[in-house]
Amino acid sequence: MAGPAQRRRSVGVNVGGVMVGGDAPVVVQSMTNTDTADIEATVRQVAQLARAGSEIVRITVDRDESAAAVPHIRERLLQMGVDVPLVGDFHYIGHKLLTDHPACAEALAKYRINPGNVGFKAKRDTQFTTLIELALKYDKPVRIGVNWGSLDEELLTRLMDENAVSRTPLSAAAVQREAIIQSALLSAQRAEEIGLGRDKILLSTKVSDVQHLIAVYQDLAARCDYALHLGLTEAGMGSKGIVASSAALGILLQQGIGDTIRISLTPEPGGDRTTEVKVAQELLQTMGFRQFLPVVAACPGCGRTTSTTFQTLAKDIQDHLNTSMPEWRERYPGVEALSVAVMGCIVNGPGESKHANIGISLPGTGESPAAPVFVDGQKVATLRGPDVADQFKQMVADYIEKKFGSGRRDAAE
Ligand code: SF4
């Protein structure tokens, strides 16, 4: 079976106890959208994101009140048993906030800085140096996060001018990509000159166009061995954001590029911020890089399924697995690898069900009202009656107990 390209070699970075890069699996990150100065709201959202599976959470640190809140947020989270590393997102005045708020500098597990707005003209170098010296002082890694929405204008102008007189000029888009990459690499080089180790540096080069993102990361990955954070910036809302992010990140991950990812979805008003975590997990799991939740394969339905029985059962099973997972993770090691199939009729139902650990093929329109169940490729039962869903859920529970619980231990003894 075809698989991903060999993972690009990168220098591992320890972010508050979570390894990013090196031999570590691809890490899922997220970011809050609360006012960090609002301690209650930020603690609540960080906890939600962490419990959804975010392994690192980034928070905005934009002013004194936010910086002052950070150590309290960290403390409250620890009291709640949430030990997720917090990353501070700094723009314009990060050097000042980290200098004036040592408890904030200490509480954060990583600093994210944007070389496009660290400072301007003469102040840029001194403020960048201050930030790196603070990272050294507090022994924290730094993500140098370039974003094409806030690209270093001086650098871009210089490269555009050089390109204009070049014998083989590049397209404007290619020059812009080169500016993004150079901004990241030159900043990383400068950070190393100041004394920051390669194992303390991560890079990201985010753009909002899928093809540009793929091109810029392919180039960046070939030119350095820093750990890379992937994300399609401003991906958008709903299915658009999910598809665009998955297309871009999926291709890069398949090529072995990327050590940590974030899906930058815009939530619907009042929407669930944890969706970005679930999408990141599903992307990694779908591509076979990591396992977070049991997989439910369900057919889309067609004219052979005129009732909603199988849709209801597929959702019922998926919800049951999701809500049971926190407990199952403790009781059934490895249960994340479970695969379940819920299929709508005889056409693909038995075949797909045989590929899953446990699968059910519901009767389509005109078929006899019986639902064969397959376990590890073998037909083991035929369910009938109005409580097929409950019967099948019980069979799933029995299977999990046998395969991942004490049944498995008994068999091993
Ligand atoms: S398995 Fe049956 S119901 Fe489901 S999509 Fe295929 S033909 Fe339609």
Residues whose N, C-alpha, C, O or C-beta is under 5 A from the ligand:
A	BS01	SF4	C299 P300 G301 C302 R304 T305 G344 C345 I346 V347 N348 G349
